[in-house]
Amino acid sequence: MTTDTPEASRKSQLDALLLKLPGVSARKINGLDAYFVSDKMFACISGDGVGLRLPVATATELRFSRENVVPFQPGGVTSSREWIQIDRANAADYEQDLELFRASLEFVKAARTR
């Protein structure tokens, strides 16, 4: 008998949601389950939520307008202002954020390599 951990459930729900988007792949980076487009990370699972890269203005607006959005701090380290974390108790609810995942994917895909 196997028991699903919250992390495993979150990963399986996000895999089902994100891997069907065009050009998205998944792999581990620095111990985090991450999602990539054009070989650039746009989302990753961290702690109780999912980190997501968006334009600074969008990320800032979401942090102040939604209770479940916080600054992204993988391993307790503050990330850039482009990164937010969406916390959801039920991983299936990330489907409600599909448009944000798509916006993140497009933002990262369009970003120039630094």
C-alpha positions as CSV (number, residue, x, y, z in Angstrom):
1,M,0.0,0.0,0.0
2,T,1.4,3.4,-1.0
3,T,0.5,6.7,0.4
4,D,0.7,9.9,-1.6
5,T,2.5,12.7,0.1
6,P,1.1,16.2,-0.5
7,E,4.2,16.9,-2.6
8,A,3.7,13.8,-4.8
9,S,0.0,14.7,-5.3
10,R,0.9,18.3,-6.2
11,K,3.5,17.1,-8.7
12,S,1.1,14.6,-10.3
13,Q,-1.7,17.3,-10.6
14,L,0.7,19.9,-12.0
15,D,2.2,17.3,-14.4
16,A,-1.3,16.6,-15.7
17,L,-2.0,20.3,-16.1
18,L,1.3,21.7,-17.4
19,L,2.8,18.9,-19.5
20,K,-0.1,19.1,-22.0
21,L,0.8,22.7,-22.8
22,P,2.9,23.0,-26.0
23,G,6.7,22.8,-25.5
24,V,6.6,22.2,-21.7
25,S,8.9,19.7,-20.2
26,A,9.6,18.8,-16.5
27,R,12.8,17.9,-14.7
28,K,14.5,18.4,-11.3
29,I,16.8,21.4,-10.7
30,N,18.5,22.0,-7.3
31,G,16.1,19.4,-5.8
32,L,13.0,21.2,-7.0
33,D,10.5,19.7,-9.5
34,A,10.5,22.4,-12.3
35,Y,8.7,23.1,-15.6
36,F,10.5,24.4,-18.6
37,V,9.7,26.0,-22.0
38,S,12.5,26.6,-24.5
39,D,14.9,25.2,-21.9
40,K,14.0,28.0,-19.4
41,M,12.2,27.4,-16.1
42,F,8.8,29.1,-15.8
43,A,7.4,27.3,-12.8
44,C,8.5,25.0,-10.0
45,I,7.1,23.2,-6.9
46,S,8.5,24.6,-3.7
47,G,7.2,24.2,-0.1
48,D,3.4,24.4,0.0
49,G,3.0,25.9,-3.4
50,V,4.2,26.6,-6.9
51,G,6.6,29.3,-8.0
52,L,5.8,31.1,-11.2
53,R,7.7,33.7,-13.2
54,L,5.7,36.6,-14.5
55,P,6.4,40.2,-15.5
56,V,7.2,42.3,-12.3
57,A,4.0,44.4,-12.6
58,T,1.8,41.3,-12.8
59,A,3.7,39.6,-10.0
60,T,3.3,42.7,-7.8
61,E,-0.4,43.0,-8.5
62,L,-1.0,39.4,-7.7
63,R,0.9,39.6,-4.4
64,F,-1.4,42.4,-3.3
65,S,-4.7,41.2,-4.8
66,R,-4.7,37.5,-3.8
67,E,-4.5,36.0,-0.4
68,N,-2.8,32.8,-1.7
69,V,0.0,34.6,-3.5
70,V,3.3,35.3,-1.7
71,P,6.8,36.2,-2.7
72,F,8.7,33.1,-4.0
73,Q,11.4,32.0,-1.5
74,P,12.7,28.5,-2.4
75,G,14.6,27.2,0.6
76,G,14.0,30.4,2.4
77,V,16.0,32.5,0.0
78,T,14.2,35.5,-1.6
79,S,14.0,35.2,-5.4
80,S,13.6,38.0,-7.9
81,R,10.5,40.3,-8.1
82,E,9.5,38.3,-11.2
83,W,8.8,35.2,-9.1
84,I,5.7,34.6,-7.0
85,Q,4.4,31.6,-5.2
86,I,0.8,30.4,-5.4
87,D,-0.3,28.3,-2.4
88,R,-3.3,26.0,-2.7
89,A,-4.3,23.4,-0.1
90,N,-5.8,21.2,-2.8
91,A,-3.4,20.6,-5.8
92,A,-6.3,20.1,-8.1
93,D,-7.2,23.7,-7.6
94,Y,-4.2,24.8,-9.6
95,E,-6.3,24.3,-12.7
96,Q,-8.0,27.6,-11.7
97,D,-4.5,29.2,-12.4
98,L,-4.1,27.8,-15.9
99,E,-4.2,31.3,-17.5
100,L,-1.4,32.4,-15.1
101,F,0.7,29.4,-16.1
102,R,0.1,30.2,-19.7
103,A,1.1,33.8,-19.2
104,S,4.2,32.7,-17.4
105,L,5.1,30.2,-20.2
106,E,4.7,33.0,-22.8
107,F,6.7,35.5,-20.7
108,V,9.6,33.1,-20.2
109,K,9.5,32.0,-23.8
110,A,9.7,35.6,-25.1
111,A,12.4,36.6,-22.6
112,R,15.8,37.1,-24.1
113,T,18.7,35.0,-22.8
114,R,20.7,37.0,-20.4
